[in-house]
Amino acid sequence: MVQSRKAEKQSCRIDRREFCKTAPCAAIGVLSLLSLRGIAFREESTKPSSKGQHFKKEEDMAKKVTSVETKVISQKGTCALGHKVGDVVKFTETGIEGKICIHALYSMLPAVFAMMYDARFSWLEDPDKKTHACPDATNPVVFEITRIREK
């Protein structure tokens, strides 16, 4: 009886490497479904009078993303790196132009990559702009992340 319990516990163990290989795929699938639901919801709520604007936005979103820019829009307290309102950092496929705090960079990289590779955030009013707060709660810096498309 003791051996069967040990066998049950061992069979319930998850190999971390295998889990890490499959978990991102599952997360991407869930996120894709959620984004598709958001897109369908927006299309259903489109009024006939705003269809011209809707199609214009669709045309703009079809253009290739060339870079992502982050701009400091708010800063309180004393930022260790010295970020000030108006500071801009540009992210391209080849690197970063400008200076940015390593802590802010680390926390915003997932959003920057998502914006770079044209991810859709259904909760954003403007799909090409989102805000991101620095993780330093005592000296908060708020960035606006903007997707830059080819003209």
N, C-alpha and C positions, 0 to 999 in steps of 0.2 A: 504494500500500500504506500509506503514511504517512497519507494522507487517510482511508482506511477505519478506521484505528485511532482517529484523532481523532473520527470520526463515532460509533464505538462508545462512546468515553468520554463524548461529549456525550449520547448516548441513555441512558446509565446515570445521568446526573445526576438528582437528585430536587429538584423545586421545593419549597422549605421551606414555603411557604404552603399548598400542596396537601396536603403530608404532615401539617401541623398540623391541617388540617380533617378528615382521615380517621383519623389515629392515635388520637385520643380515642375515636372510635366503635369502633375495633377493640379498644381496651383495655377499654371498657365491656362489649363483647360477651364477652371472655374472662373478665372479673371476674364477669359475670352467670352464665356457665356454671359457674365455680368455686363460686359461692355456691349455685347450684341443686344441685350435687353434694353440697355440705356439708349442705344441708337434707334431701336424700334419705337421706344416710347417717344423720343424726340420727333420722329417722323410722323407719328400719329397725331401729335399735338400741334403740328404745323398748320397755321391758318392759311387759307387760300390767298389772302392779301400779302402774306410774307413769303410766298414761294419764290419770288424773284431773288430776295435776299438769301433764302435758303440755298438756292442753286449757286449763287455767287460764293457763299461760304464753302460749298462742296468743291467748286472749281479751285478756290484758293488752297484748300486742304489737299488737293491732288498734286500740288507742286512739291518738288523734292525739298527736304529739310537740309539746309546747308550748314547751320550751326545752331547752338543754343546759347543764349546770353542770360546771365544773372545780374540783376541790378539791385543794389541795396536801396530799399524803399523806406526803411525805418531802423533806427538804432537808438537804444537807451542804455544808460550806464557807460562803462568803459570797456570797449572791445580790446582784447589783448593784442590783436593784430592791427588795430586802428581803422577798421572799416568805418566809412562815413557814408551818409546818404548820397546817392549818385554814383558810387563806385560800380564799375561794370567789369565782369569777367566773361570771356567768350570761350566756349567749348566747341571744338571742331573734332572731326574724326582723327586729326593728327596731333592734337594736344590742347593746351590751355593757354590763353592769352590774358595776362593780368595776375594779380595776387589775391589769394583767398586763404582764409584760415583753414588749417588741416581738419579741424573738427567740423566746421560747416561743410567743407568739401566732402568729407566722409559721409555725412548724413544726407547730403543732397544728391550724391552720385546716382542712386537708383532712379530718382526723378529726372535727372539730366539725361541718362541713357534712355529712359522711356520716351522722353520728349524727342531725343535725337533719332530714335527709330520709329517715330510716328505713332506711339501708343495713344489711345483715346481714353480720356477720363470723362465719363458721362456726367459727373457732377459739376464740371467747370462751365461757367457761362461762355467764356472764350476758350476754345479748345487749345489755343496756342499760348496761353498764359496761365501760370499757377504761382501761388506764393509758397514760400518755404521758410520756416523759422530755424535759426541756429539753435543747437542743443544747449547753449549756455543760458539757463533760465534767469540768472541774476543780471546778465548784460545782454539782453536779447537783440539780435540783429535779424531783420526780416528781409528776405530776398524775393524778388519777382523773377521767376524763371520763364523765359520767352523763347519760343520756337521761331527761328528765322528761316523763311522759305525763299527759294530762288524767285526772282522777279519775273 
